[in-house]
Amino acid sequence: MNSKIFMVARILLALLVLVFGLNKFFNYLPAPEGMSEAAGAYFGALASAKVITLIGVVEVLTGLALLFNKYGALMAIIFMSVSVNIIMYHVNLDPGNIGPGLAVFVLNIVVLFGYKDKYKSLLS
């Protein structure tokens, strides 16, 4: 993969997950409007079980790791579980707003592909 494309994708993903991860702690982005009852119940369950806090920590750590390019390969794998859950949430509960989640998912795949040399020993 072209190193400039990888760097842009890595930094873009880092900034996106940092913004959304920090929002889970500081609530500076407006809450989404028109959330269905099922989506509200889902977020209520995540919040009451403190899963939102864990997701926020993973997002912040992933963003910092990718931004500084330290442990980025590890955090890209760990963040893939969050990316898949973002897609599953939007497919099942909020298909109209899947765009940003799909962008994060695609960027995560591009970053994983960019780190493919670091995974060779893991996959051998």
N, C-alpha and C positions, 0 to 999 in steps of 0.2 A: 504494500500500500504506500502511496505517496506520503512522505513524512509531513508535508505541509497540510494535506487533507486530514491526516490523523491528528496533528496538533490542533487544528481548528475545531475538529469534532470533539476532541478531549477537553479543550477549554470551554467550548460552548456547553457541553454536558456538565462540566464542573460548575459553571455559573448558574445554569438552570437548577441543578439539584441543591446548590448552596442557597439560592433565593427561596426555593420552596421548603427546604429543610429548616432554614432560620425562621421562616414564617410560622412553622409549627410551634415555635417558642415565643415569638414576638408579635404575632398576628397583625402584620402591617398590610397584608393584601385583603381586599374585601372578600367576604364569604360568597360563594357562588349562589346565584339566584335561581329559583325555580327547581330546586332539588326535589326529587320524588320522595315519597314517604319511605320507600324501601332504601333509598340512598341515605336518607337522614337516619334511619334506624341502623344502617351499617356503620356510619360514622359515629353514631352515639355509642355503639358497642365497642368500636375501636378506641374511642376516647375513654370510656369507663374502664377498659382493661389496660389502659396506658400503652397500648400498641402504637398510637400516634406518636408518642414520645420516642419510642424505639425507632420508628421509621424516620423521625426527624434526626435522631443521632446518626443513623446510618447514612442519611442524605448529606448531612454536614460533613461527616468523615469522608464520604466518597467525594464530595466536592473539593475538599481540601487536598485529598490524596491526588486527584486528577489535576487540580490546578498546579500543585507543586511537583507533580510527576514523581511522587514517592509512594510506593505501594499501590500505584494506580491499577496494576493488573489484578491484584487481589481484590481491591474494592470494586472494580468493574464486575467481577464475578459475583461478589456479595450483593451488589446493587441490582444485578439481573433479577433476583427474586422480587425486589420492589417494582422493577419495571414490568415484569409479567403481571403482578397484582394490579398495577395501574391499568394495564390493558384489559384484564379480566373485569375490573370494576366498571370501566367504561363500556365494554361490550355488553355486560349484563344489566347495569343500572343507569348508565348515562351515555348512550351511544351518540347523542348529538354533540357532545363536547370531547370527543376522543382525540382531536387534533394535537393538542399539546402532549398528551400522554403517548400518542403514537410517535411524536417527534423524539421524546425522551427514550422510548424503546428502540427506535432506529439508531439514534446516536449511541446508545449503549452497545448495540450490536456492532456498529462501526468501530467503536473503541475496543471492544473485545477482539475484533479482527485485527486491529492495529497492534495489539499485544500478543498476537498468536505465537510469536517466537518464545515468549516467556512461558507458554503453556505446553511446549513440546515435551518436556520431561514428565509433566503431569499426565499427558495423554499417551505416553509410550508404553 
